């Protein structure tokens, strides 16, 4: 029972840690992106002013316009880089949390009677009180169900993936 609580706490702490650190990193990047967007707006304003001044002086100089446009383009590339960083951080967060969930699943087993998740090493189901198989001698025993047809199924499966037979009824026999 304590192991289950410990596992839940560890999983919760990992989830909170990963989510909060990712959130803060993403927010920092979003702040930088907002600054770039603000500077782009200023450059567009400057560009409009320069075009008007050149028109007013009847002296159109494309080098002035090109210079400002190149600066805008550079800032747009920076914005694209920031967006890719955010996508990478979100993907990494998902990967870490998915791996943590898979690890938690490996350290637990389903009750053969009701299917509830139990901590590996428990003797009785926390949900229905049924006697659990002894997973300590063969830890892999709790992660798969073998049907009478010989097919290997996940521990949480209620029906065989090969023949469709009820695995819950088969376990009671």
N, C-alpha and C positions, 0 to 999 in steps of 0.2 A: 504494500500500500504506500509506504514511504517512497519507494522507488518511482511509483507512478506520479506522486506529487512532485518529487524532485525532477522527473523528466518533463512534467508540464511546466514547472517553473523555469527550467533551463530553456525549453523551447520558447516560452513566452519572453524570456530575457533576450534570447537570440533574435527573435522576431522584432522586439521593440528596439533593440540596438541597431539591427540592420536597417529597419524602416526609418528610424530617426537620423542615423548618419547619412543615409541616402537622401532623405528629405532635405537636410541641411546643405549637402553638396549641391543638390539640384537647385535649391533656392539661391545659393551663391552664384551659380551659373546663370540663373534667370535674372539676377540683379545685374550681372555684367552685360547680358543681352539687352536689357532695358536701357542701359547706358549707351550701348552701341546704337540702338534704335533712336534714342534722343539725339545723338550726334548725327545720324543720317538725316533726321528732320532738319537739323541746323544747316547741314550741308545743302539740302534741297532749297532751303530758304536763301542761303548764300548764292546758290546757283541761279535762282530766279532773279535775285538782285543784280548779279553780275550780267546776266543776259539783258536785263532792262537797261543797265548803265551803258553797256556796249551799244545797244540799239539807239539809246538816246544820244550818244556821242557819235553815232553813225560810223562806228569803228568796230566791226565784228572781229574778235580775236578768238579762234577756236582753241588755242592753247590754254586759255583761262578756263574755258568750259571743260576741256578734256581733263585738266588737273583735278577739278572738283569731282567729275564723274568717276575718275579712277579711285579717288578717296572713298566715294560711296560704294563702289564695287568691292574694295578691300574690306569695308565694314560689313557688307552683305556676306562675304566669304567667312568672316569671323562669326557672324550669326549662324551660318550653316554648321560651322565647327562646334559651336555651343550646343546646337540642337543634337548633333551626333553624340556629344558627350553625355547629354541628358538621356538619350536613348540607350547608350551603353550602360550607364548607371542603373537605369530601370531594369535592363536585361540581367545585369549582374545581381541585383537585389532579388529578382525572381528566381535565378539559378540557385543562389545561396539558400533561400527559403524552401525551394523545392527539394534540395539536398537534405536540409534539416528534417523535412517531413518524411523523406524516404528513410532517413536514419531512425527516426522515431518509429516508423512502421516496422523496421527490422528488430527493434527492441521490444515489440509487443506481439501478442498473438490473439487470435479470435477464439471465442468460446465455441466449442463444437455444438452446443445446444442452441444458444440464442444469437451467436455471432458477435456479441459485444467485445470490444477491445480490452485486453487485459495485459498487464505488465508481464514480460517474460519472467518465468520463475515463480509466478503465483500458483497456488494450489487450487483455489476456488475462484469461480467467475464473480466479478464484482457486481454484475447485474442480476444474474439468476441464481448464483450459489452453486452451480454445477461443478463437479470435479473436473479440473483441467488436466490435459495430458502432461506428462513430465517432460518439459522441454529442455531441462538441464542436461540430460544425457545426449540429446540430439537437437541442438538449437534449430536446425533446418526443418525439423519435424513440424513446427508450428507455423511455418511460412507457406506450406503447400498442402493441398488435399489430393489424395490419389483416389480416383474413382475405381469401381470394380471393373470397368472396361480398360483400365490401365492409364487413362489420361491424367496428366498433372494439371491441377487447377489452383488458382490463388486461394489462400486461406479464407478470404471473405466470400468466396463463391458459394452460392446456394444451389446452383445447378451445374452439371458437368458441361464443359465447353465442347466436348466431343460427341457424347451420346444424349445429352439433355436430361439425364437422370437426376433426381433430387439428391444432393449431397447430404442434406440434413437428415433425411430418412435413412440413408445408407449408413450414417454414423451411429444412429440409434440401434441398428441391428447388431 
